[in-house]
Amino acid sequence: MYKKIYLLLVFSGFISLGIINAQWVIEKSPSKNNLNSVYLTDSKSGWIVGNKGTILYNKDNSWFQYSKVTDENLNSVIILDSSNGWAVGSKGTILHFDGKDWEKIASPTIKDLYSVSFSDTENGIAVGAWGAILLYKDGIWTVVDKAISYNLFSVSSKNGASVVSGDLENHNVPFMMIENNTESTLTKSFYPFAETTSIAWAGKDNIWAVGLRGTIFHFDGRKWTKFETNKTLISLKHVYFSDGNNGISVGYNGTILTYSDNNWLKQNSPVKVNLNGSAISGTTYYAVGDNGTIVSRKQSANNVLTSDMQNKTMKIEVYPNPSNELLKFSMPSENDFSKGLVTITNIYGQLVIQKRIDPGILDQICQINTSDLKNGLYSIKMITPDGQTTASGKFIVKH
């Protein structure tokens, strides 16, 4: 138990939210049980766990049922390498994968475990009901004995540290940071009236958390910020980041959000069931949920921007600038856009105008009415169906 635990205060802020089409498809599932967690080992393989001991694996782009190891609900799965994986679930269930087989191992708790994460193959953490915290070190799982009464729903580890989020207890929500050191102390601070269900480490000093009523939080290394959206969101259940610029969050009623270029974009989901887990590998996105639901978005090679294109700065030419009543612009065609969105945001990141661009309009003059916009500086972006910002510009409104 060489850990130090901190709970951090959450502050307020704002983030814009657009809506964008993407080619999300429903995949054939071998199970009708609720699926709770997915982990991709690469864009073509991965594991899914769910209720009643469900374990699924991907082979040749199809999902298959793994032979049952337990009857308990499995809530979280992580694969560390080709011969090392872990899953946790109800009644303290812990499963280990050795590269060939999953097996149940002895657990030091009977409390339900909701999430598991590792900073490396030798240092892991699992959290769960009634403040359950288990640490894995030297091949052994041990209980961290702390007087915590609320449920801990999610944990994410990176570079020897872990962040934990939990439920609403006396109108308080915990965010904990666990770091390697020689102490074992606990200090607390809370942000009221918000329950978080999932937390993800996106990079150094870059953490995201989501929760009920579409709550989104961000930690920048100094403070937590509560981000408001310009749309009402249904409660979110899981968030995952493959790196600092590529994230996904899923939730109730088929809600799917993807993150890139400092924006959360709401996807057109093909399902209406609750989605409980998500993952990214490269340009492949997955979400899993109730009734055996598996949905994915796999970007085809023909539609992926090359690294040269991604690094190339393309500018949207706008005029007149400053604009009074009518803004005119033409879209660049270097990257062979097919369709997408033009978004306009103010200096606070709020989405104020959204316009769909259809095939055939590129290199033609487009117009947007700015008469209702307040005086100030605005940003205009071209966003492709897969969420990539491929061209941008700025303009001033002055009446």
C-alpha positions as CSV (number, residue, x, y, z in Angstrom):
1,M,0.0,0.0,0.0
2,Y,2.6,2.5,-1.0
3,K,0.1,5.0,-2.2
4,K,-1.1,8.5,-1.4
5,I,-4.7,9.4,-2.2
6,Y,-6.0,12.8,-3.0
7,L,-9.6,14.0,-3.7
8,L,-9.7,17.1,-5.9
9,L,-12.1,20.0,-6.2
10,V,-14.1,20.6,-9.5
11,F,-14.6,24.1,-11.0
12,S,-16.9,25.4,-13.8
13,G,-16.3,26.1,-17.5
14,F,-17.8,25.6,-21.0
15,I,-17.4,23.4,-24.1
16,S,-19.2,23.4,-27.4
17,L,-21.0,20.3,-28.7
18,G,-21.7,19.7,-32.4
19,I,-23.6,16.9,-34.1
20,I,-22.1,14.9,-36.9
21,N,-22.9,11.9,-39.0
22,A,-20.6,8.9,-38.9
23,Q,-20.8,5.4,-40.3
24,W,-21.6,3.6,-37.1
25,V,-22.7,0.0,-37.7
26,I,-24.3,-2.7,-35.5
27,E,-22.1,-5.8,-35.4
28,K,-23.4,-9.3,-35.0
29,S,-23.2,-10.4,-31.3
30,P,-23.1,-14.0,-30.0
31,S,-24.7,-12.9,-26.7
32,K,-28.0,-11.3,-25.6
33,N,-26.6,-10.5,-22.1
34,N,-25.7,-6.9,-21.2
35,L,-22.2,-6.0,-22.3
36,N,-20.3,-3.8,-19.9
37,S,-16.7,-3.3,-21.1
38,V,-14.6,-3.6,-24.3
39,Y,-10.8,-3.5,-24.8
40,L,-9.2,-3.4,-28.2
41,T,-5.8,-5.0,-28.6
42,D,-5.6,-3.6,-32.1
43,S,-8.0,-2.5,-34.8
44,K,-8.9,-6.1,-35.6
45,S,-9.0,-7.9,-32.3
46,G,-10.2,-7.3,-28.7
47,W,-12.2,-8.6,-25.8
48,I,-15.7,-7.8,-24.4
49,V,-17.1,-8.7,-20.9
50,G,-20.6,-8.6,-19.6
51,N,-23.3,-9.9,-17.3
52,K,-23.6,-13.6,-16.3
53,G,-19.9,-14.2,-16.9
54,T,-20.0,-13.2,-20.6
55,I,-16.7,-13.1,-22.4
56,L,-16.4,-12.4,-26.1
57,Y,-13.4,-12.2,-28.3
58,N,-12.8,-11.0,-31.9
59,K,-11.3,-13.1,-34.6
60,D,-11.3,-12.4,-38.3
61,N,-13.5,-9.3,-37.7
62,S,-16.2,-11.4,-36.0
63,W,-17.2,-11.8,-32.3
64,F,-17.2,-15.2,-30.6
65,Q,-18.3,-16.5,-27.2
66,Y,-15.5,-17.6,-24.9
67,S,-16.3,-20.6,-22.7
68,K,-17.7,-19.5,-19.3
69,V,-15.4,-19.1,-16.4
70,T,-17.8,-17.6,-13.9
71,D,-21.5,-16.9,-13.5
72,E,-20.9,-13.5,-11.9
73,N,-21.4,-10.2,-13.8
74,L,-18.1,-8.9,-15.3
75,N,-17.8,-5.1,-15.4
76,S,-14.4,-4.2,-16.7
77,V,-11.6,-5.7,-18.8
78,I,-8.1,-4.7,-19.7
79,I,-5.4,-6.4,-21.8
80,L,-1.8,-5.5,-21.0
81,D,0.0,-7.6,-23.7
82,S,-0.4,-10.8,-25.6
83,S,-0.1,-12.9,-22.4
84,N,-1.5,-10.7,-19.7
85,G,-5.1,-9.5,-19.2
86,W,-7.5,-8.9,-16.3
87,A,-11.3,-8.6,-15.7
88,V,-13.2,-7.8,-12.6
89,G,-16.9,-8.2,-11.6
90,S,-19.5,-8.8,-8.9
91,K,-18.8,-10.3,-5.5
92,G,-15.1,-9.5,-5.8
93,T,-14.6,-11.6,-9.0
94,I,-11.1,-11.3,-10.5
95,L,-10.2,-13.1,-13.7
96,H,-6.7,-13.4,-15.3
97,F,-5.8,-14.1,-18.9
98,D,-2.4,-15.7,-19.6
99,G,-2.5,-15.4,-23.4
100,K,-4.4,-18.7,-23.9
101,D,-7.0,-19.1,-21.1
102,W,-9.0,-17.0,-18.7
103,E,-9.1,-18.3,-15.1
104,K,-10.6,-17.2,-11.8
105,I,-8.2,-16.2,-9.1
106,A,-8.5,-15.7,-5.4
107,S,-9.9,-12.3,-4.4
108,P,-9.3,-10.4,-1.1
109,T,-12.9,-9.0,-1.2
110,I,-16.5,-10.0,-1.7
111,K,-17.5,-6.4,-2.7
112,D,-18.6,-5.8,-6.3
113,L,-15.7,-4.5,-8.4
114,Y,-16.6,-2.1,-11.2
115,S,-13.3,-1.1,-12.8
116,V,-9.7,-2.3,-13.2
117,S,-6.6,-0.5,-14.6
118,F,-2.9,-1.0,-14.8
119,S,0.0,1.5,-15.1
120,D,2.3,-1.4,-16.1
121,T,2.2,-5.2,-15.9
122,E,3.2,-5.2,-12.2
123,N,1.1,-2.3,-10.8
124,G,-2.7,-2.5,-11.0
125,I,-5.7,-1.2,-9.2
126,A,-9.4,-2.3,-9.0
127,V,-12.2,-0.3,-7.4
128,G,-15.8,-1.0,-6.6
129,A,-18.8,-0.9,-4.2
130,W,-18.6,0.7,-0.7
131,G,-15.2,2.2,-1.3
132,A,-13.5,-1.0,-2.4
133,I,-9.9,-0.4,-3.5
134,L,-7.6,-3.3,-4.4
135,L,-3.9,-2.9,-5.4
136,Y,-1.9,-5.4,-7.4
137,K,1.8,-5.6,-6.7
138,D,4.3,-8.5,-6.7
139,G,1.7,-10.8,-8.1
140,I,-0.8,-10.3,-5.3
141,W,-4.1,-8.3,-4.9
142,T,-4.5,-6.6,-1.5
143,V,-7.2,-4.4,0.0
144,V,-6.5,-0.7,0.8
145,D,-8.2,-0.3,4.1
146,K,-9.8,3.2,4.0
147,A,-13.0,4.5,5.6
148,I,-14.8,5.2,2.3
149,S,-18.6,4.6,2.2
150,Y,-19.4,5.6,-1.4
151,N,-19.2,3.5,-4.5
152,L,-16.1,3.9,-6.8
153,F,-17.2,3.4,-10.4
154,S,-14.0,3.9,-12.4
155,V,-10.3,4.0,-12.3
156,S,-7.6,4.9,-14.9
157,S,-3.9,4.5,-14.5
158,K,-0.9,6.1,-16.2
159,N,2.8,6.5,-15.4
160,G,2.6,5.0,-11.9
161,A,-0.5,7.0,-10.9
162,S,-4.2,6.4,-10.9
163,V,-7.3,8.6,-10.9
164,V,-10.6,7.4,-9.5
165,S,-14.2,8.7,-9.7
166,G,-17.3,7.7,-7.8
167,D,-21.0,8.2,-6.9
168,L,-23.2,10.7,-5.3
169,E,-22.9,10.4,-1.5
170,N,-24.6,13.1,0.5
171,H,-24.6,15.2,-2.6
172,N,-20.8,15.0,-3.0
173,V,-18.8,13.5,-5.8
174,P,-15.2,12.2,-5.3
175,F,-12.3,12.6,-7.6
176,M,-9.2,10.8,-6.3
177,M,-5.6,10.7,-7.4
178,I,-3.4,7.9,-6.2
179,E,0.3,8.3,-6.6
180,N,3.3,6.1,-5.7
181,N,5.0,7.1,-2.4
182,T,5.7,5.8,1.0
183,E,2.5,7.1,2.7
184,S,-1.1,6.1,2.8
185,T,-3.2,9.1,3.7
186,L,-6.5,10.5,2.5
187,T,-7.7,14.1,2.1
188,K,-11.1,15.1,0.7
189,S,-12.7,17.9,-1.3
190,F,-15.9,17.7,-3.3
191,Y,-17.9,19.3,-6.1
192,P,-21.7,19.1,-5.2
193,F,-24.6,17.6,-7.1
194,A,-22.8,15.6,-9.8
195,E,-22.3,11.8,-9.9
196,T,-19.4,10.6,-12.1
197,T,-19.5,7.1,-13.7
198,S,-16.2,7.0,-15.6
199,I,-12.8,8.6,-15.7
200,A,-10.0,8.4,-18.3
201,W,-6.4,9.5,-18.4
202,A,-5.8,11.1,-21.8
203,G,-2.2,12.1,-21.2
204,K,0.1,13.9,-18.8
205,D,-2.0,16.5,-16.9
206,N,-5.0,15.6,-19.0
207,I,-7.9,13.7,-17.5
208,W,-11.6,13.5,-18.4
209,A,-14.6,12.3,-16.4
210,V,-18.2,11.9,-17.3
211,G,-21.4,11.2,-15.4
212,L,-25.1,11.7,-14.9
213,R,-27.2,14.3,-16.8
214,G,-24.4,14.5,-19.5
215,T,-21.9,15.9,-17.0
216,I,-18.3,16.3,-18.4
217,F,-15.3,17.2,-16.3
218,H,-11.7,18.0,-17.4
219,F,-8.5,18.2,-15.4
220,D,-5.6,20.2,-16.9
221,G,-2.9,19.5,-14.2
222,R,-4.0,22.3,-12.0
223,K,-7.7,22.1,-11.5
224,W,-10.9,20.3,-12.4
225,T,-13.3,22.1,-14.7
226,K,-16.9,21.3,-15.2
227,F,-17.7,21.7,-18.9
228,E,-21.2,22.8,-19.9
229,T,-22.6,21.9,-23.4
230,N,-24.9,23.8,-25.6
231,K,-27.2,20.8,-25.8
232,T,-29.0,18.7,-23.2
233,L,-27.3,15.3,-23.0
234,I,-28.5,12.0,-21.6
235,S,-26.4,10.6,-18.8
236,L,-23.0,9.3,-19.8
237,K,-21.6,5.9,-18.6
238,H,-18.1,5.6,-20.0
239,V,-15.3,7.6,-21.4
240,Y,-12.1,6.4,-23.1
241,F,-9.1,8.2,-24.7
242,S,-6.5,6.6,-26.9
243,D,-4.4,9.8,-26.8
244,G,-4.9,13.5,-25.9
245,N,-6.8,14.2,-29.1
246,N,-9.0,11.1,-29.6
247,G,-11.7,10.2,-27.2
248,I,-15.1,8.6,-27.0
249,S,-17.9,8.7,-24.4
250,V,-21.1,6.6,-24.4
251,G,-24.2,6.5,-22.3
252,Y,-27.9,6.0,-22.0
253,N,-30.3,5.6,-25.0
254,G,-27.4,4.9,-27.4
255,T,-25.6,8.2,-26.8
256,I,-22.2,8.4,-28.5
257,L,-19.8,11.4,-28.3
258,T,-16.4,11.6,-29.9
259,Y,-13.6,14.0,-29.0
260,S,-11.1,15.6,-31.3
261,D,-9.6,19.1,-31.8
262,N,-11.0,20.4,-28.5
263,N,-14.6,19.5,-29.4
264,W,-17.0,16.9,-28.3
265,L,-19.1,15.8,-31.3
266,K,-22.4,14.0,-30.9
267,Q,-22.7,11.0,-33.3
268,N,-25.7,9.6,-35.0
269,S,-26.0,6.4,-33.1
270,P,-27.6,3.3,-34.8
271,V,-29.1,2.1,-31.5
272,K,-31.3,3.3,-28.6
273,V,-30.2,0.9,-25.9
274,N,-27.9,1.9,-23.0
275,L,-24.2,1.8,-24.0
276,N,-21.9,0.9,-21.1
277,G,-18.3,0.7,-22.5
278,S,-16.2,2.1,-25.2
279,A,-12.7,1.8,-26.7
280,I,-10.5,3.1,-29.6
281,S,-7.7,1.6,-31.5
282,G,-6.2,3.8,-34.3
283,T,-9.3,4.9,-36.4
284,T,-11.5,2.0,-35.1
285,Y,-14.1,3.0,-32.5
286,Y,-16.2,0.5,-30.5
287,A,-19.1,0.8,-28.0
288,V,-21.0,-2.0,-26.2
289,G,-24.2,-2.1,-24.2
290,D,-27.4,-3.8,-23.1
291,N,-28.9,-6.8,-24.8
292,G,-25.6,-7.8,-26.3
293,T,-25.2,-4.6,-28.4
294,I,-22.0,-4.0,-30.2
295,V,-21.5,-1.0,-32.5
296,S,-18.4,0.2,-34.3
297,R,-17.0,2.8,-36.6
298,K,-14.2,1.6,-38.8
299,Q,-12.6,4.3,-41.0
300,S,-11.8,2.9,-44.4
301,A,-8.3,3.5,-45.8
302,N,-9.7,5.6,-48.6
303,N,-11.2,8.1,-46.1
304,V,-8.3,8.4,-43.7
305,L,-6.3,11.6,-43.9
306,T,-2.7,11.0,-44.4
307,S,-0.2,12.4,-41.9
308,D,0.8,15.0,-44.5
309,M,-2.8,16.1,-44.9
310,Q,-3.3,16.1,-41.1
311,N,-0.3,18.3,-40.7
312,K,-1.1,20.6,-43.6
313,T,-2.8,23.8,-42.5
314,M,-5.7,24.7,-44.8
315,K,-7.4,28.0,-44.4
316,I,-11.0,28.9,-45.1
317,E,-11.1,32.3,-46.8
318,V,-14.0,34.4,-45.5
319,Y,-15.2,37.9,-46.7
320,P,-16.1,40.6,-45.9
321,N,-14.1,40.6,-42.7
322,P,-15.3,42.2,-40.5
323,S,-18.8,40.9,-41.4
324,N,-22.0,42.8,-40.8
325,E,-24.9,40.8,-42.2
326,L,-23.6,38.1,-44.7
327,L,-20.4,36.1,-44.5
328,K,-19.1,34.5,-47.7
329,F,-16.5,31.7,-47.9
330,S,-15.3,28.9,-50.2
331,M,-14.2,25.5,-49.0
332,P,-10.7,24.2,-50.1
333,S,-10.8,20.9,-52.1
334,E,-7.2,19.7,-51.6
335,N,-8.3,16.7,-49.5
336,D,-11.3,15.6,-51.7
337,F,-13.9,16.3,-49.1
338,S,-17.2,14.5,-49.7
339,K,-19.5,16.0,-47.1
340,G,-19.4,17.3,-43.6
341,L,-20.2,20.3,-41.4
342,V,-19.2,23.9,-41.2
343,T,-19.3,25.1,-37.6
344,I,-18.9,28.6,-36.2
345,T,-18.0,29.1,-32.6
346,N,-17.5,32.2,-30.5
347,I,-14.5,33.1,-28.3
348,Y,-16.0,31.0,-25.5
349,G,-16.1,27.9,-27.6
350,Q,-19.9,28.0,-27.9
351,L,-21.4,26.6,-31.1
352,V,-23.5,29.4,-32.6
353,I,-24.0,28.2,-36.2
354,Q,-23.8,24.8,-37.9
355,K,-24.2,24.3,-41.7
356,R,-24.1,21.0,-43.6
357,I,-21.8,20.9,-46.7
358,D,-22.9,18.4,-49.3
359,P,-21.0,17.0,-52.3
360,G,-20.6,19.4,-55.2
361,I,-20.5,22.6,-53.1
362,L,-16.7,22.6,-52.6
363,D,-14.9,25.5,-54.2
364,Q,-18.2,27.2,-54.6
365,I,-19.2,30.3,-52.7
366,C,-21.1,29.6,-49.5
367,Q,-23.0,32.1,-47.4
368,I,-23.9,32.4,-43.7
369,N,-26.2,35.0,-42.2
370,T,-24.3,36.8,-39.3
371,S,-26.8,39.5,-38.6
372,D,-28.0,37.8,-35.4
373,L,-24.4,37.3,-34.1
374,K,-23.0,39.6,-31.4
375,N,-20.0,41.7,-32.2
376,G,-16.8,39.8,-31.6
377,L,-14.2,37.2,-32.9
378,Y,-15.5,33.9,-34.3
379,S,-13.9,30.7,-35.6
380,I,-15.1,28.7,-38.6
381,K,-14.2,25.0,-39.1
382,M,-14.8,22.3,-41.7
383,I,-15.5,19.0,-39.9
384,T,-15.6,15.7,-41.9
385,P,-18.0,12.9,-41.1
386,D,-15.3,11.1,-39.0
387,G,-14.8,14.1,-36.8
388,Q,-11.6,15.5,-38.3
389,T,-11.1,19.3,-38.5
390,T,-9.6,19.8,-42.0
391,A,-9.9,23.5,-42.6
392,S,-10.4,26.5,-40.4
393,G,-10.5,30.3,-40.3
394,K,-11.4,33.3,-38.2
395,F,-13.5,36.4,-38.7
396,I,-14.9,39.3,-36.9
397,V,-18.6,40.4,-36.7
398,K,-19.1,44.1,-36.4
399,H,-22.5,45.7,-36.8
